[in-house]
């Protein structure tokens, strides 16, 4: 597994405004660890001071990592957008695992990880 460089762009699919949700904590912790989180949520709400983009197709920057916090029904519908986004790595967080999508992404050449972004950051594996 290749670690993300500091200051890398990280899309957080399913970012929440609820500070108790792991997707909110991921946005905050990514900032603390020197990355640039890009919250993604259809409501376009503000997550820890950052206005979310409404969809993966709304991201203009290059993305190192896409970290997923949505259920398989939602993430499966994002396959084409993920291909266009071309992240180096896709992280499926606990509860967001999607074996079918993970296999499709691996076949397309993406690094796919099933892990907790928060734990990865704290243990210097991100």
C-alpha positions in Angstrom: 0.0 0.0 0.0 1.4 3.4 -1.0 0.8 6.2 1.4 -0.7 9.5 0.4 1.7 12.5 0.3 1.0 15.4 2.6 -1.2 18.0 1.1 -2.9 15.4 -1.1 -6.5 15.9 -2.1 -8.9 13.4 -0.5 -12.6 13.1 -1.6 -14.9 12.1 1.3 -18.0 10.5 -0.3 -20.9 10.8 2.2 -19.4 13.5 4.4 -21.8 14.4 7.2 -22.4 17.6 9.2 -22.9 15.5 12.3 -19.7 15.7 14.4 -20.4 12.3 15.8 -20.3 10.6 12.4 -17.1 9.0 11.2 -17.3 10.8 7.8 -17.3 14.2 9.7 -14.3 13.0 11.8 -12.5 12.0 8.7 -12.8 15.4 7.1 -11.5 17.0 10.4 -8.7 14.5 10.8 -7.6 14.7 7.2 -7.1 18.5 7.7 -5.2 17.8 11.0 -2.8 15.4 9.2 -2.1 17.9 6.4 -4.4 16.7 3.6 -7.0 18.6 1.7 -10.4 16.9 2.3 -13.1 17.5 -0.3 -16.5 16.6 1.3 -19.0 15.1 -1.1 -22.7 15.1 -0.3 -25.8 15.8 -2.5 -26.9 18.5 -0.1 -23.7 20.6 -0.6 -23.7 21.4 3.1 -20.7 22.8 5.0 -18.6 20.1 6.8 -16.1 21.4 9.3 -15.8 24.7 7.5 -15.6 23.2 4.0 -18.5 23.5 1.6 -19.2 20.0 0.1 -19.4 19.4 -3.6 -22.7 17.8 -4.5 -21.2 14.9 -6.4 -17.9 13.3 -7.5 -18.5 14.8 -10.9 -18.2 18.3 -9.3 -14.6 17.8 -8.3 -12.1 19.6 -10.6 -8.9 18.9 -8.7 -6.9 15.7 -9.1 -7.6 13.3 -6.2 -5.1 11.0 -4.5 -7.7 9.1 -2.4 -11.4 8.6 -2.5 -12.7 7.5 0.9 -16.2 6.1 0.9 -18.8 6.3 3.7 -22.0 5.5 1.8 -23.8 2.2 1.5 -23.2 -0.1 -1.5 -26.5 0.9 -3.2 -25.1 4.5 -3.4 -21.5 3.7 -4.1 -22.4 1.2 -6.9 -24.0 4.1 -8.8 -20.7 6.0 -8.6 -18.6 3.7 -10.7 -18.5 5.9 -13.8 -17.8 9.0 -11.8 -14.9 7.2 -9.9 -13.4 6.2 -13.3 -13.6 9.8 -14.5 -12.2 11.1 -11.2 -9.2 8.7 -11.4 -8.2 8.6 -7.7 -5.0 6.7 -7.1 -6.7 4.8 -4.2 -10.2 4.0 -3.0 -10.9 3.3 0.6 -14.0 1.5 1.7 -14.6 2.3 5.4 -16.3 -0.1 7.8 -20.0 -0.3 7.0 -19.4 1.0 3.4 -17.8 -2.2 2.0 -18.9 -3.1 -1.5 -17.2 -6.2 -2.8 -18.7 -6.0 -6.3 -17.6 -2.3 -6.8 -14.2 -3.1 -5.2 -13.5 -5.9 -7.7 -14.6 -3.7 -10.6 -12.2 -0.9 -9.4 -9.3 -3.4 -8.9 -9.9 -4.7 -12.5 -9.8 -1.1 -13.7 -6.4 -0.6 -12.1 -7.2 1.2 -8.9 -5.7 0.5 -5.5 -8.6 -0.6 -3.3 -8.4 -0.8 0.5 -11.0 -1.9 3.0 -10.0 -0.1 6.2 -10.9 2.8 8.5 -9.5 6.1 7.3 -9.3 7.3 10.9 -7.2 4.3 11.9 -5.0 4.6 8.8 -4.3 8.2 9.6 -3.5 7.5 13.3 -1.2 4.6 12.5 0.6 6.4 9.7 -0.7 4.1 7.0 -2.7 6.7 5.1 
